[in-house]
Amino acid sequence: GRLKKLDVSENNLTGKSFASVINKLTECEINLSRLNLASCKLMPLLGAGDFVNSLEEYFKSGNKLRFLVLPVLEECFMNKVKDLWKDSWECLGEIEEDSENMTFSVKQI
């Protein structure tokens, strides 16, 4: 079987480290349905741009996450992820935000 869910929440990895993971998923054509990076405190501080760029490439390769949790990033990066989500899921995409994390999901039909 193939990897479908990845939960690395509350990790001390940087955005650059997560970018490497996403790049490898793209390279190996692994289509995750769920990615949870909640409360990863270092991600917004180190390499958030690298992570967002790798996520964009992941989506461009035809992979579509159905559930994504990210720690809140700088506004420019969050806006890019929001746009990616809206472009991928259109009216089915939902976005929720609290003080620490943003949750991207797909409406159940």
MMTF fields as JSON, N, C-alpha, C and O atoms, coordinates in Angstrom:
{
  "mmtfVersion": "1.0.0",
  "mmtfProducer": "UNKNOWN",
  "numBonds": 435,
  "numAtoms": 436,
  "numGroups": 109,
  "numChains": 1,
  "numModels": 1,
  "chainsPerModel": [1],
  "groupsPerChain": [109],
  "chainIdList": ["A"],
  "bondAtomList": [4, 2, 8, 6, 12, 10, 16, 14, 20, 18, 24, 22, 28, 26, 32, 30, 36, 34, 40, 38, 44, 42, 48, 46, 52, 50, 56, 54, 60, 58, 64, 62, 68, 66, 72, 70, 76, 74, 80, 78, 84, 82, 88, 86, 92, 90, 96, 94, 100, 98, 104, 102, 108, 106, 112, 110, 116, 114, 120, 118, 124, 122, 128, 126, 132, 130, 136, 134, 140, 138, 144, 142, 148, 146, 152, 150, 156, 154, 160, 158, 164, 162, 168, 166, 172, 170, 176, 174, 180, 178, 184, 182, 188, 186, 192, 190, 196, 194, 200, 198, 204, 202, 208, 206, 212, 210, 216, 214, 220, 218, 224, 222, 228, 226, 232, 230, 236, 234, 240, 238, 244, 242, 248, 246, 252, 250, 256, 254, 260, 258, 264, 262, 268, 266, 272, 270, 276, 274, 280, 278, 284, 282, 288, 286, 292, 290, 296, 294, 300, 298, 304, 302, 308, 306, 312, 310, 316, 314, 320, 318, 324, 322, 328, 326, 332, 330, 336, 334, 340, 338, 344, 342, 348, 346, 352, 350, 356, 354, 360, 358, 364, 362, 368, 366, 372, 370, 376, 374, 380, 378, 384, 382, 388, 386, 392, 390, 396, 394, 400, 398, 404, 402, 408, 406, 412, 410, 416, 414, 420, 418, 424, 422, 428, 426, 432, 430],
  "bondOrderList": [1, 1, 1, 1, 1, 1, 1, 1, 1, 1, 1, 1, 1, 1, 1, 1, 1, 1, 1, 1, 1, 1, 1, 1, 1, 1, 1, 1, 1, 1, 1, 1, 1, 1, 1, 1, 1, 1, 1, 1, 1, 1, 1, 1, 1, 1, 1, 1, 1, 1, 1, 1, 1, 1, 1, 1, 1, 1, 1, 1, 1, 1, 1, 1, 1, 1, 1, 1, 1, 1, 1, 1, 1, 1, 1, 1, 1, 1, 1, 1, 1, 1, 1, 1, 1, 1, 1, 1, 1, 1, 1, 1, 1, 1, 1, 1, 1, 1, 1, 1, 1, 1, 1, 1, 1, 1, 1, 1],
  "groupList": [{"groupName": "GLY", "atomNameList": ["N", "CA", "C", "O"], "elementList": ["N", "C", "C", "O"], "formalChargeList": [0, 0, 0, 0], "bondAtomList": [1, 0, 2, 1, 3, 2], "bondOrderList": [1, 1, 2], "singleLetterCode": "G", "chemCompType": "PEPTIDE LINKING"}, {"groupName": "ARG", "atomNameList": ["N", "CA", "C", "O"], "elementList": ["N", "C", "C", "O"], "formalChargeList": [0, 0, 0, 0], "bondAtomList": [1, 0, 2, 1, 3, 2], "bondOrderList": [1, 1, 2], "singleLetterCode": "R", "chemCompType": "L-PEPTIDE LINKING"}, {"groupName": "LEU", "atomNameList": ["N", "CA", "C", "O"], "elementList": ["N", "C", "C", "O"], "formalChargeList": [0, 0, 0, 0], "bondAtomList": [1, 0, 2, 1, 3, 2], "bondOrderList": [1, 1, 2], "singleLetterCode": "L", "chemCompType": "L-PEPTIDE LINKING"}, {"groupName": "LYS", "atomNameList": ["N", "CA", "C", "O"], "elementList": ["N", "C", "C", "O"], "formalChargeList": [0, 0, 0, 0], "bondAtomList": [1, 0, 2, 1, 3, 2], "bondOrderList": [1, 1, 2], "singleLetterCode": "K", "chemCompType": "L-PEPTIDE LINKING"}, {"groupName": "ASP", "atomNameList": ["N", "CA", "C", "O"], "elementList": ["N", "C", "C", "O"], "formalChargeList": [0, 0, 0, 0], "bondAtomList": [1, 0, 2, 1, 3, 2], "bondOrderList": [1, 1, 2], "singleLetterCode": "D", "chemCompType": "L-PEPTIDE LINKING"}, {"groupName": "VAL", "atomNameList": ["N", "CA", "C", "O"], "elementList": ["N", "C", "C", "O"], "formalChargeList": [0, 0, 0, 0], "bondAtomList": [1, 0, 2, 1, 3, 2], "bondOrderList": [1, 1, 2], "singleLetterCode": "V", "chemCompType": "L-PEPTIDE LINKING"}, {"groupName": "SER", "atomNameList": ["N", "CA", "C", "O"], "elementList": ["N", "C", "C", "O"], "formalChargeList": [0, 0, 0, 0], "bondAtomList": [1, 0, 2, 1, 3, 2], "bondOrderList": [1, 1, 2], "singleLetterCode": "S", "chemCompType": "L-PEPTIDE LINKING"}, {"groupName": "GLU", "atomNameList": ["N", "CA", "C", "O"], "elementList": ["N", "C", "C", "O"], "formalChargeList": [0, 0, 0, 0], "bondAtomList": [1, 0, 2, 1, 3, 2], "bondOrderList": [1, 1, 2], "singleLetterCode": "E", "chemCompType": "L-PEPTIDE LINKING"}, {"groupName": "ASN", "atomNameList": ["N", "CA", "C", "O"], "elementList": ["N", "C", "C", "O"], "formalChargeList": [0, 0, 0, 0], "bondAtomList": [1, 0, 2, 1, 3, 2], "bondOrderList": [1, 1, 2], "singleLetterCode": "N", "chemCompType": "L-PEPTIDE LINKING"}, {"groupName": "THR", "atomNameList": ["N", "CA", "C", "O"], "elementList": ["N", "C", "C", "O"], "formalChargeList": [0, 0, 0, 0], "bondAtomList": [1, 0, 2, 1, 3, 2], "bondOrderList": [1, 1, 2], "singleLetterCode": "T", "chemCompType": "L-PEPTIDE LINKING"}, {"groupName": "PHE", "atomNameList": ["N", "CA", "C", "O"], "elementList": ["N", "C", "C", "O"], "formalChargeList": [0, 0, 0, 0], "bondAtomList": [1, 0, 2, 1, 3, 2], "bondOrderList": [1, 1, 2], "singleLetterCode": "F", "chemCompType": "L-PEPTIDE LINKING"}, {"groupName": "ALA", "atomNameList": ["N", "CA", "C", "O"], "elementList": ["N", "C", "C", "O"], "formalChargeList": [0, 0, 0, 0], "bondAtomList": [1, 0, 2, 1, 3, 2], "bondOrderList": [1, 1, 2], "singleLetterCode": "A", "chemCompType": "L-PEPTIDE LINKING"}, {"groupName": "ILE", "atomNameList": ["N", "CA", "C", "O"], "elementList": ["N", "C", "C", "O"], "formalChargeList": [0, 0, 0, 0], "bondAtomList": [1, 0, 2, 1, 3, 2], "bondOrderList": [1, 1, 2], "singleLetterCode": "I", "chemCompType": "L-PEPTIDE LINKING"}, {"groupName": "CYS", "atomNameList": ["N", "CA", "C", "O"], "elementList": ["N", "C", "C", "O"], "formalChargeList": [0, 0, 0, 0], "bondAtomList": [1, 0, 2, 1, 3, 2], "bondOrderList": [1, 1, 2], "singleLetterCode": "C", "chemCompType": "L-PEPTIDE LINKING"}, {"groupName": "MET", "atomNameList": ["N", "CA", "C", "O"], "elementList": ["N", "C", "C", "O"], "formalChargeList": [0, 0, 0, 0], "bondAtomList": [1, 0, 2, 1, 3, 2], "bondOrderList": [1, 1, 2], "singleLetterCode": "M", "chemCompType": "L-PEPTIDE LINKING"}, {"groupName": "PRO", "atomNameList": ["N", "CA", "C", "O"], "elementList": ["N", "C", "C", "O"], "formalChargeList": [0, 0, 0, 0], "bondAtomList": [1, 0, 2, 1, 3, 2], "bondOrderList": [1, 1, 2], "singleLetterCode": "P", "chemCompType": "L-PEPTIDE LINKING"}, {"groupName": "TYR", "atomNameList": ["N", "CA", "C", "O"], "elementList": ["N", "C", "C", "O"], "formalChargeList": [0, 0, 0, 0], "bondAtomList": [1, 0, 2, 1, 3, 2], "bondOrderList": [1, 1, 2], "singleLetterCode": "Y", "chemCompType": "L-PEPTIDE LINKING"}, {"groupName": "TRP", "atomNameList": ["N", "CA", "C", "O"], "elementList": ["N", "C", "C", "O"], "formalChargeList": [0, 0, 0, 0], "bondAtomList": [1, 0, 2, 1, 3, 2], "bondOrderList": [1, 1, 2], "singleLetterCode": "W", "chemCompType": "L-PEPTIDE LINKING"}, {"groupName": "GLN", "atomNameList": ["N", "CA", "C", "O"], "elementList": ["N", "C", "C", "O"], "formalChargeList": [0, 0, 0, 0], "bondAtomList": [1, 0, 2, 1, 3, 2], "bondOrderList": [1, 1, 2], "singleLetterCode": "Q", "chemCompType": "L-PEPTIDE LINKING"}],
  "groupTypeList": [0, 1, 2, 3, 3, 2, 4, 5, 6, 7, 8, 8, 2, 9, 0, 3, 6, 10, 11, 6, 5, 12, 8, 3, 2, 9, 7, 13, 7, 12, 8, 2, 6, 1, 2, 8, 2, 11, 6, 13, 3, 2, 14, 15, 2, 2, 0, 11, 0, 4, 10, 5, 8, 6, 2, 7, 7, 16, 10, 3, 6, 0, 8, 3, 2, 1, 10, 2, 5, 2, 15, 5, 2, 7, 7, 13, 10, 14, 8, 3, 5, 3, 4, 2, 17, 3, 4, 6, 17, 7, 13, 2, 0, 7, 12, 7, 7, 4, 6, 7, 8, 14, 9, 10, 6, 5, 3, 18, 12],
  "groupIdList": [1, 2, 3, 4, 5, 6, 7, 8, 9, 10, 11, 12, 13, 14, 15, 16, 17, 18, 19, 20, 21, 22, 23, 24, 25, 26, 27, 28, 29, 30, 31, 32, 33, 34, 35, 36, 37, 38, 39, 40, 41, 42, 43, 44, 45, 46, 47, 48, 49, 50, 51, 52, 53, 54, 55, 56, 57, 58, 59, 60, 61, 62, 63, 64, 65, 66, 67, 68, 69, 70, 71, 72, 73, 74, 75, 76, 77, 78, 79, 80, 81, 82, 83, 84, 85, 86, 87, 88, 89, 90, 91, 92, 93, 94, 95, 96, 97, 98, 99, 100, 101, 102, 103, 104, 105, 106, 107, 108, 109],
  "secStructList": [7, 7, 7, 7, 3, 3, 3, 7, 6, 6, 7, 7, 7, 7, 2, 2, 2, 2, 2, 2, 2, 2, 2, 2, 2, 2, 2, 6, 6, 7, 7, 7, 1, 3, 3, 3, 7, 6, 6, 7, 6, 6, 6, 6, 6, 1, 1, 2, 2, 2, 2, 2, 2, 2, 2, 2, 2, 2, 2, 2, 6, 6, 7, 7, 7, 1, 3, 3, 3, 3, 3, 7, 7, 7, 2, 2, 2, 2, 2, 2, 2, 2, 2, 2, 2, 2, 2, 2, 2, 4, 4, 4, 3, 3, 3, 3, 3, 7, 1, 1, 3, 3, 3, 3, 3, 3, 7, 7, 7],
  "xCoordList": [0.817, 0.0, 0.852, 2.035, 0.238, 0.926, 0.543, -0.536, 1.437, 1.218, 0.084, 0.127, -0.93, -2.061, -2.181, -2.68, -1.723, -1.847, -0.49, 0.25, -0.172, 1.083, 0.807, 0.382, 1.053, 0.854, 2.199, 2.725, 2.737, 4.006, 3.802, 4.703, 2.616, 2.282, 3.2, 3.725, 3.369, 4.174, 5.624, 6.246, 6.15, 7.527, 8.397, 7.886, 9.694, 10.625, 11.35, 12.427, 10.765, 11.362, 11.066, 10.057, 11.947, 11.787, 10.966, 10.708, 10.568, 9.867, 10.717, 10.205, 12.017, 12.931, 12.949, 12.995, 12.914, 12.869, 11.576, 11.585, 10.46, 9.173, 9.128, 8.509, 9.784, 9.847, 10.519, 10.078, 11.59, 12.284, 11.359, 11.376, 10.556, 9.596, 8.574, 8.298, 8.009, 7.009, 7.629, 6.999, 8.845, 9.522, 9.689, 9.528, 10.007, 10.169, 8.821, 8.752, 7.754, 6.415, 6.048, 5.481, 6.374, 6.088, 6.896, 6.361, 8.178, 9.081, 8.624, 8.695, 8.16, 7.741, 6.263, 5.733, 5.605, 4.19, 3.301, 2.417, 3.544, 2.714, 1.638, 1.929, 0.391, -0.752, -1.349, -2.2, -0.898, -1.452, -2.87, -3.194, -3.711, -5.032, -5.032, -5.806, -4.156, -4.111, -2.673, -1.809, -2.435, -1.131, -1.361, -1.983, -0.851, -1.049, 0.301, 1.156, 0.467, 1.679, 1.337, 2.045, 0.259, -0.205, 0.884, 1.608, 0.978, 1.864, 3.328, 4.066, 3.757, 5.18, 5.802, 5.817, 6.305, 6.702, 7.832, 7.865, 8.756, 9.878, 9.54, 10.233, 8.493, 8.17, 7.954, 8.496, 7.182, 6.982, 8.259, 8.364, 9.207, 10.4, 11.531, 12.288, 11.645, 12.778, 12.318, 11.958, 12.326, 12.036, 10.577, 10.218, 9.725, 8.296, 8.089, 7.243, 8.85, 8.726, 9.088, 8.431, 10.141, 10.527, 9.399, 9.092, 8.79, 7.692, 6.522, 5.994, 6.118, 4.968, 5.254, 4.37, 6.475, 6.833, 6.765, 6.3, 7.222, 7.168, 5.718, 5.368, 4.88, 3.46, 2.793, 1.965, 3.161, 2.618, 3.0, 2.16, 4.241, 4.674, 3.928, 3.584, 3.685, 2.939, 1.538, 1.076, 0.871, -0.468, -0.421, -1.288, 0.574, 0.704, 0.913, 0.546, 1.503, 1.762, 0.501, 0.554, -0.632, -1.892, -2.306, -3.367, -1.5, -1.847, -2.786, -2.578, -3.803, -4.773, -5.03, -5.751, -4.44, -4.749, -6.221, -6.788, -6.835, -8.207, -8.259, -9.289, -7.13, -7.066, -5.626, -4.689, -5.46, -4.132, -4.206, -5.059, -3.328, -3.229, -1.824, -0.846, -1.728, -0.442, -0.409, -1.442, 0.777, 0.885, 0.693, 1.014, 0.176, -0.025, 1.326, 2.275, 1.391, 2.607, 2.422, 1.349, 3.468, 3.331, 2.198, 1.913, 1.558, 0.354, 0.586, -0.27, 1.732, 1.976, 2.012, 1.533, 2.577, 2.624, 1.241, 0.841, 0.517, -0.823, -1.742, -2.538, -1.641, -2.482, -2.184, -3.093, -0.916, -0.55, -1.157, -1.671, -1.098, -1.683, -3.203, -3.804, -3.824, -5.274, -5.651, -6.614, -4.891, -5.171, -4.999, -5.804, -3.949, -3.75, -4.961, -5.452, -5.425, -6.555, -7.819, -8.543, -8.078, -9.285, -9.224, -10.231, -8.044, -7.901, -8.105, -8.664, -7.658, -7.773, -9.18, -9.661, -9.839, -11.124, -12.313, -13.455, -12.077, -13.125, -14.108, -13.691, -15.393, -16.405, -16.425, -17.08, -15.726, -15.703, -14.653, -14.703, -13.714, -12.642, -13.106, -13.805, -12.718, -13.035, -11.73, -10.784, -11.696, -10.511, -10.938, -11.8, -10.329, -10.591, -9.274, -8.223, -9.34, -8.127, -8.343, -9.388, -7.345, -7.348, -6.023, -5.315, -5.679, -4.481, -3.177, -2.153, -3.192, -1.955, -1.904, -0.83, -3.051, -3.07, -4.152, -5.142, -3.935, -4.956, -5.29, -4.402, -6.573, -7.039, -7.736, -8.677, -7.264, -7.83, -8.498, -7.877, -9.755, -10.474, -11.392, -11.501, -12.04, -12.975, -14.34, -14.48, -15.355, -16.727, -17.144, -16.858, -17.821, -18.393, -19.699, -20.544, -19.853, -21.08, -21.985, -23.07],
  "yCoordList": [-1.193, 0.0, 1.244, 1.214, 2.321, 3.607, 4.469, 4.326, 5.354, 6.312, 7.263, 7.87, 7.401, 8.283, 9.405, 10.486, 9.143, 10.118, 10.313, 9.355, 11.571, 11.868, 12.886, 14.009, 12.482, 13.359, 13.574, 12.681, 14.754, 15.111, 16.349, 17.173, 16.46, 17.6, 17.665, 16.656, 18.882, 19.169, 18.704, 18.264, 18.806, 18.462, 19.702, 20.818, 19.526, 20.654, 20.791, 21.382, 20.25, 20.387, 21.776, 22.394, 22.25, 23.57, 23.467, 22.373, 24.604, 24.639, 24.047, 23.368, 24.306, 23.748, 22.216, 21.549, 21.663, 20.203, 19.636, 18.625, 20.294, 19.835, 19.968, 19.146, 21.006, 21.167, 19.956, 19.47, 19.468, 18.277, 17.063, 16.271, 16.92, 15.814, 15.934, 14.955, 17.133, 17.342, 17.099, 16.489, 17.57, 17.342, 15.847, 15.4, 15.08, 13.628, 12.965, 12.046, 13.435, 12.911, 13.178, 12.317, 14.374, 14.734, 13.846, 13.296, 13.717, 12.918, 11.461, 10.853, 10.908, 9.497, 9.307, 8.198, 10.41, 10.381, 9.792, 8.983, 10.204, 9.762, 10.796, 11.954, 10.374, 11.272, 11.15, 10.296, 12.005, 12.023, 12.57, 13.424, 12.085, 12.687, 13.614, 14.569, 13.33, 14.121, 14.426, 13.55, 15.704, 16.126, 17.044, 18.099, 16.624, 17.386, 17.891, 17.111, 19.21, 19.862, 20.826, 21.807, 20.539, 21.427, 21.633, 20.705, 22.849, 23.219, 22.902, 22.618, 22.944, 22.794, 24.188, 24.951, 24.498, 25.865, 26.444, 27.656, 25.619, 26.145, 26.398, 27.162, 25.772, 25.903, 27.349, 27.755, 28.144, 29.532, 30.376, 31.406, 29.951, 30.755, 30.48, 31.386, 29.242, 28.839, 28.086, 26.912, 28.746, 28.067, 27.937, 27.047, 28.807, 28.727, 28.917, 28.251, 29.815, 30.046, 28.812, 28.494, 28.107, 26.858, 25.837, 25.152, 25.745, 24.795, 25.132, 24.257, 26.406, 26.81, 26.562, 26.12, 26.839, 26.571, 25.085, 24.705, 24.238, 22.794, 22.304, 21.402, 22.898, 22.538, 22.916, 22.171, 24.076, 24.509, 23.518, 23.173, 23.059, 22.069, 20.746, 20.08, 20.379, 19.155, 19.225, 18.273, 20.363, 20.533, 20.573, 19.999, 21.239, 21.321, 19.949, 19.731, 19.02, 17.683, 16.813, 15.65, 17.385, 16.654, 16.033, 15.412, 16.184, 15.663, 16.633, 17.845, 16.116, 16.969, 16.462, 15.485, 17.128, 16.824, 17.12, 18.031, 16.358, 16.624, 17.272, 17.807, 17.213, 17.759, 18.192, 17.423, 19.43, 19.99, 20.901, 21.786, 20.692, 21.586, 22.142, 21.395, 23.469, 24.158, 25.11, 25.647, 25.323, 26.405, 27.72, 27.809, 28.731, 30.023, 30.569, 30.642, 30.951, 31.485, 32.979, 33.531, 33.621, 35.021, 35.141, 34.207, 36.294, 36.489, 36.19, 35.586, 36.603, 36.366, 34.867, 34.441, 34.066, 32.617, 31.997, 31.123, 32.442, 31.889, 32.202, 31.356, 33.408, 33.774, 32.88, 32.504, 32.544, 31.663, 30.27, 29.674, 29.753, 28.434, 28.49, 27.568, 29.557, 29.708, 29.701, 29.044, 30.433, 30.463, 29.089, 28.686, 28.362, 26.997, 26.123, 25.375, 26.239, 25.411, 25.763, 24.879, 27.049, 27.488, 27.082, 26.656, 27.211, 26.812, 25.313, 24.879, 24.526, 23.073, 22.572, 21.665, 23.165, 22.627, 23.541, 23.146, 24.738, 25.702, 25.825, 26.078, 25.656, 25.892, 24.799, 24.967, 23.694, 22.62, 22.845, 22.213, 23.739, 23.981, 24.806, 25.805, 24.388, 25.13, 25.455, 24.668, 26.625, 27.057, 27.578, 28.452, 27.037, 27.497, 27.935, 27.36, 28.959, 29.486, 29.723, 30.222, 29.359, 29.753, 30.461, 30.794, 30.695, 31.486, 30.771, 31.43, 29.446, 28.707, 27.988, 27.845, 27.536, 26.692, 27.102, 27.738, 26.715, 26.847, 25.453, 24.639, 25.193, 23.882, 24.054, 24.836, 23.319, 23.311, 21.959, 20.917, 21.975, 20.716, 20.817, 21.864, 19.712, 19.635, 19.29, 18.364, 20.049, 19.783, 18.39, 17.927, 17.728, 16.415, 16.632, 17.426, 15.926, 16.08, 14.909, 14.842],
  "zCoordList": [0.0, 0.0, 0.0, 0.338, -0.379, -0.441, 0.745, 1.32, 1.094, 2.159, 1.776, 0.706, 2.636, 2.362, 3.389, 3.079, 4.611, 5.693, 6.343, 6.568, 6.644, 7.315, 8.412, 8.141, 9.65, 10.803, 11.483, 12.148, 11.308, 11.943, 12.824, 12.979, 13.387, 14.227, 15.448, 15.918, 15.936, 17.125, 16.979, 17.946, 15.762, 15.468, 15.493, 15.398, 15.617, 15.599, 14.265, 14.2, 13.207, 11.888, 11.319, 11.657, 10.463, 9.846, 8.563, 8.062, 8.05, 6.77, 5.659, 4.768, 5.715, 4.706, 4.777, 3.743, 5.983, 6.15, 5.588, 4.884, 5.903, 5.376, 3.863, 3.187, 3.318, 1.866, 1.233, 0.192, 1.862, 1.349, 1.338, 0.396, 2.384, 2.451, 1.323, 0.63, 1.133, 0.079, -1.299, -2.163, -1.504, -2.789, -3.058, -4.193, -2.028, -2.188, -2.5, -3.316, -1.848, -2.14, -3.597, -4.27, -4.077, -5.469, -6.413, -7.375, -6.128, -6.955, -7.044, -8.112, -5.939, -5.894, -6.24, -6.162, -6.627, -7.024, -5.939, -6.217, -4.713, -3.591, -3.352, -3.053, -3.487, -3.373, -1.972, -1.722, -1.073, 0.282, 0.257, -0.568, 1.152, 1.324, 2.536, 2.59, 3.519, 4.758, 5.149, 5.144, 5.49, 5.986, 7.181, 7.062, 8.33, 9.565, 10.079, 10.5, 10.035, 10.523, 11.665, 11.891, 12.371, 13.443, 14.494, 14.856, 14.962, 16.08, 15.831, 16.774, 14.59, 14.265, 14.371, 13.405, 15.54, 15.899, 15.047, 14.831, 14.558, 13.786, 12.32, 11.649, 11.822, 10.413, 9.982, 8.954, 10.727, 10.296, 10.379, 9.714, 11.175, 11.42, 10.434, 10.087, 9.986, 9.146, 7.906, 7.989, 6.772, 5.509, 5.134, 4.363, 5.661, 5.311, 3.811, 3.214, 3.201, 1.756, 0.957, -0.034, 1.385, 0.712, 0.798, -0.177, 1.971, 2.148, 1.231, 0.545, 1.22, 0.402, -1.08, -1.813, -1.524, -2.925, -3.241, -4.315, -2.321, -2.562, -2.566, -3.327, -1.72, -1.689, -3.01, -3.534, -3.537, -4.828, -5.928, -6.759, -5.945, -6.935, -6.754, -7.73, -5.515, -5.216, -5.828, -6.457, -5.634, -6.199, -7.726, -8.384, -8.291, -9.753, -10.378, -11.533, -9.621, -10.157, -10.184, -10.583, -9.758, -9.813, -8.495, -8.413, -7.471, -6.15, -5.456, -5.506, -4.818, -4.147, -2.735, -2.533, -1.781, -0.385, -0.127, -0.73, 0.762, 1.165, 2.55, 2.961, 3.259, 4.62, 4.874, 4.66, 5.33, 5.574, 6.794, 6.857, 7.75, 8.905, 8.934, 8.894, 9.006, 9.05, 10.231, 10.629, 10.793, 11.763, 11.012, 9.827, 11.687, 11.035, 10.589, 11.371, 9.315, 8.713, 8.454, 8.695, 7.964, 7.564, 6.565, 5.816, 6.56, 5.743, 4.263, 3.616, 3.718, 2.285, 1.974, 0.923, 2.883, 2.659, 2.849, 2.079, 3.863, 4.105, 2.937, 2.529, 2.394, 1.249, 0.051, -0.689, -0.14, -1.257, -1.057, -2.004, 0.172, 0.447, 0.297, -0.255, 0.779, 0.61, -0.869, -1.265, -1.682, -3.125, -3.754, -4.593, -3.351, -3.855, -3.536, -4.381, -2.293, -1.843, -2.614, -3.071, -2.754, -3.474, -4.939, -5.505, -5.564, -6.965, -7.147, -8.154, -6.186, -6.29, -6.031, -6.71, -5.045, -4.603, -4.889, -4.651, -5.388, -5.706, -4.554, -3.424, -4.804, -3.762, -2.685, -1.657, -2.903, -1.908, -0.815, 0.24, -1.073, -0.109, 1.074, 0.908, 2.263, 3.483, 4.207, 4.188, 4.845, 5.571, 6.931, 7.031, 7.977, 9.347, 9.964, 9.682, 10.811, 11.422, 12.907, 13.323, 13.698, 15.109, 15.37, 14.42, 16.599, 16.897, 16.535, 16.353, 16.427, 16.164, 14.82, 14.236, 14.323, 13.128, 12.149, 12.511, 10.884, 9.863, 9.364, 9.108, 9.231, 8.769, 7.429, 7.297, 6.449, 5.102, 4.911, 5.124, 4.512, 4.33, 3.119, 2.481, 2.824, 1.697, 2.26, 3.059, 1.835, 2.285, 1.889, 0.785, 2.799, 2.496, 1.74, 2.154, 0.638, -0.165, 0.07, -0.508]
}
